Amino acid sequence: ARLCALNLLAQLQAAAGDLERVERFLRLGVFVQSTPEWVDTPKVANGASDLLAELFGESGKHARTTVGVASLPFGVAVEVDAIVALRG
């Protein structure tokens, strides 16, 4: 999830032009490929959440949804999406 968050930041920078425009991370959605018996998906998602808090401080703190799923596109183990508020 930490690597997904790094990739998310690269895409955000490309779209916004500068990460300095980030006002606040509002929400993360984290999807983790897992079996029905495995219940530690929040621990995986912490990799993304912790990184954003480290890099953006209070602005990196967010609401989060974490879901275990049977499969993800291209066979990846984790997928992260975000809703981010940007400055002007």
N, C-alpha and C positions, 0 to 999 in steps of 0.2 A: 504494500500500500504506500510505503514511503516513496518508492520508485514511481508509482503512478502519480503521486502528488508532485514530484519533480517534473514529470512529463506534462501534467496539468499546468504547472507554472510556466513552462516553456510555451505552451499553446496560448495561455493567458497573455504573456508578454507579446507574442506575435500579434494577437488580436487587439490588445489595448495600446500597444506601442511602448509601454513602460510600466513596470510593476509598481512604480511610485503612485500610479493612478488608483491602486487598490485602496478603497476606503474601508471595506470590511468583507470578510468571508461570511456569508449568511448561512449557507447550508452545504453539507457534503452528503453525497449518496455513495455508499461503498457496497459493492457486490462482491462476494467471496464465493468461489467455487468450493462446494463442500458436500458432505453426505448429510442425511437427515440427523444422524446421531451426533455429529460434531457441533458443539455449541459455542465455540470460542471466536466466532466472527468479530465481535467487538475488539478483541485483542489485536487482530490483524488490522482493523480499521484505525487503531491507535497510531500506527505508523504514519498515516497521512495526517491525522489530527495533530499529533505531537510536532510534526515538521512545520505545519502552518503556524502553530503557536510559537515555536522557536524563532521562526523567521519574521513573523508579523506582530508578535506580542498580542496585545488585547484585540487588535484587528483581525488576528488569525483565528480567534475563538469563534465557534460556529455551532449551529444545530447539526445533528447528524442522524442519518438513517443507515443502518447496517443490515444487509440481507444475505443469508446463505442461499445459493442457487445451485442447481444440478450442473449447469454448464454456462459458459460465457463465449462470446464470439471469438473465433480464431484460437480457441483452446486456452485462453489466458486464465490465470488463477484469480486475478483481482481486477476490478474496474472501479474507477472513481470519477464522479462528476461533481460539479460545484455550481453554486449560484453565488455570484460575487458582485458587490456594489462598487462601482468605479466613480472617481471624481471626474467632473467635467471633462 
